[in-house]
């Protein structure tokens, strides 16, 4: 399934170290949020240091794209078309944008990036309520050599043997017909995880042969399990980074900086840049 937006290449001519995929599920509600992301943590994305030397090494080049689907009418809204044309950083797939289709949209995103920007070292998949701490990510990327290993690895906030959630009232529930196993495979949670391009390519190749489930992060975990890929919990169990109380964001960030924070609203994103 091809993107319905006009972008057909990596969008950038220079070498990219990390390509960031930012998924949005609700176009109407996330338009303002994308605007704030562009003004805050994306605006801090590092650029190539032309005077790189032994004492001043080249800084990471991180580029991003927002990934959406079409609305329930099968159309692109006028405002979204304008946003695509104005910013050139929005990729729209011709699948209905819904939580259930997030798995499909994620795999399609992996396919697009691995085909159009294969020179990037890593792919970082995030949700749009994430705030990325680039100082932390720079350190993480510099210490990884996944692209040179025969077996891949996924880095994030990860679980090795979490019990399958069966509450039918929740959107995160899986019934026994869809997923009969008592535990999820090892997986890194969807708000933010990183993998090498080689690992992402392996997952896209095996994905058509894995039974589809709506939990995108668990599905990626199933693909990784089938390929013999490992996971690495870069938060080391610090779940408050993932389930952050926005009112305590600044104090947490100053004392115990995380690679990323989840459940961050637009006000907090702006506050972090201006005050924290």
N, C-alpha and C positions, 0 to 999 in steps of 0.2 A: 504494500500500500504506500503510494508515494505522497510526499508532502504536497499540500495544495498551495502553499506559499511559493514565492518566486525564487527563494534561495536554492541554489543547486551545487554550491561548493562550500568550502570550509568557512567562508565569509571573510577570511583574513589571509593575507599573503605571507606574513612573517611566520617564523616557527612558533608553534604553540606548545607549551609544556603541559598545561592542564586545560582540558575543554570542559566547561561547566554546563550541564544540562539542568535547567530549572523548570520543573513541571508545575503547571497550574491546572486546576480542575474546573473552576468556575470563572469563565471569562469576565462576566459583569462585575463580580466581586473582586477579581484579582487585577483589574486594569490599574487602579490607583496604587495597589501594592507593587506592581511591576515598576511604576514610576518612582516610588520611594527606593526600591532596590537599586535602580539605576543611579540614584543620587547618593546612596550610602555605601554599602559594602562592595557593590560592583564597581563603584567609582574609585575604590581603593585598589583595584586590580593592578598588579605590577606590570611594568613594561620592560622592554629590553634595555639593559644598561649598555650603551654604546662604548663606554670607557671601561669595560670589564678588564680586570687584571687579577693578579694573585691576591692583592690587598683589597680589591673591590670586585668581587665576583659578579657574574651576570645574575640578575634577579629573575624570578619566575615570570613567564608570560602566561597569564590566565585569561581566556576568552569565554564568553558565555552565549547561550541562546535560551530563550523562553520557549517551552514546548506546550502547545495547546491542541485541542481538537475542535471540530465544528459544533455548532449548537444543535439542539434537538430537531430543528427544522432543516438540518443539513446545509446550513448556510454560514457564511462569514458575515458578521455584522459590519456595518459601515464604519463604526468606530475602530473595530479591530483592523480592518483593511488600512485605515489611516495610520494606525499605530505601526503596522508592519512596514508601510512605506516610509514613515518618518524615522524609525529607529533602526530598521534593518537587522533586528536581533530576535525576531519572533518566527518560529517554525510551526506551521499548522498542518496537522495530519487530517485526512478526510475520514476520521472516525468520530463518532459522537463523544463529546467530552463528558465523561461521567466517572465516578469512582470505580465502577466495575471495569471500565476500559483503561484504567491507569496502567495495568500490566501490559496491554497491547501497545499503548503509547510509549511506555518505557523501552520496550524491546525495539519498536520502530526507531526510537531515538538512538539507541545503541547502533542499529544498522546504519542509520544516516551518518553518524559521526565516524564510525569505523571505515566507511566507504569514502566519505568526503574529506576527512581530516585525519588520515592514518598516521601522519608524522607526529601527532601529539603523543606524549608519553602516557598520560593518564586521563581518564574520564571521571569527572566528579558529578554524580547525580544528586540533586537536591530538590526539596519542595520549596514553595514560595513563601513559607512562614519560617524560613531558616535565616539565621544571621551567621555568616562565615567569618572566622577570625583568620585573616590571611597570614599573620605572623606564625600561627600554629600550623597552618597547612603548609607553609613554606618548609618548615622543619620536617614535617611528615614526609612530604614529597622527596626531599633531599636524602632521606634515609631509606627509601624504598628502591629496590632494583627488580621489581616484578617483571618488567619487560624482558629481562635477561634470564628468567627462570622457566623451566619446562612446564611447571604447573602454576596456575594463576592463584591470586589471592584477592579477597575483597576486604577493604578496611572501613570500619565504621563503629557504630555502637551495636554490638553483636551478641547473639544468644546461641549457645551450643545445643541445647535440648529443651526448649520451652514447650510447655504443654499446649496442645491445640485448643483454641478458644471455641467453645460450642454454644455460646449464648445466642439464640436466634434473633434476639432483639438488637443485636449489634451488627454494624456493617463489617466488622472484622471477624465475624463468625464464619466457620466452615462446617458444613454438615458432613456426616459420615459417608454419604454417597459421593460427594465431591472430593473429600479428603479423608480416607478411612483410618489414617494413622494417628496414634495418640499424641505424638509430638511433631513439632515442625522440624524441618531439616535445620542444620546450622545456617543462620542468616544474619545479615546486618540490616537494621531497621531502615525503612524507606526515606525518612526525612533527609538523610545525607550519608552517602557512602562513596568510596573511591575504588576504582579498579583500573588496571592497565588496559591499553587498547587491545592487547593480545587477549586478555581475559574477557573483555567485552565482546570481542569477535567470537570467541569460543562459545559464549552464552547465546549469542544470536544464532549461531549454527545449530545448537542443540535445542533451542526453544521450540521449534515446530514439532518436536518429538516428545515434549513434556506436556502432560494434561494441564489445560488452562485453569488457573484459579485467579480470583480477583485481587488477592493480596499480592501486590507487585513484589514486595521485598521477599516474601516467602517463595514466590515463583522463581525469582532470581536465585534464591538459595537452593531450590530443587535442581535448577540447571547446573549450578556450581557443584552440587553433590554428585551429580551424574558424571561430571567432568573430572572429579577428584580435586577440585579447587578448595582452598582453605579460607578461613575467615580470621580477621584480627580485630580485636576490640581496642580501638585507639583511645576510647574514653576510660578504659579500665574500670568499668562498672560505675562511673560517675553519672548516674541517671538524672541528676538534677540539671545537667547540661541539656538533656533532651526534653525534660518536662519543666522548663524554667518558669518560675513565678516572675512575670515581667516587672513587678514592682521592686524586685530585688536584683534586677539585671546588673546595674552598675557595680554594686558591692561584690556580687559574685565574680564579675568579670575582672575586677581589679585584684582580687585575692586568689582566684583559681581560674585563670583563663582556659577556655575550652576551644577545641578546633571549630566547633559550631554549637549554636544554641537553637532549640526548637520552640515552636509556639510563640514566636516573637511578632508583635504587632508593629504597625508602621510608626507609631509614636516612639516605641522603644528603639527601633532601628535608628531613627533620627537622634534620639537622646544619646545613644552610644557614640555616634560620630561627634556630636557637639559638646557632650558633657563628661562622658566616662573616661 
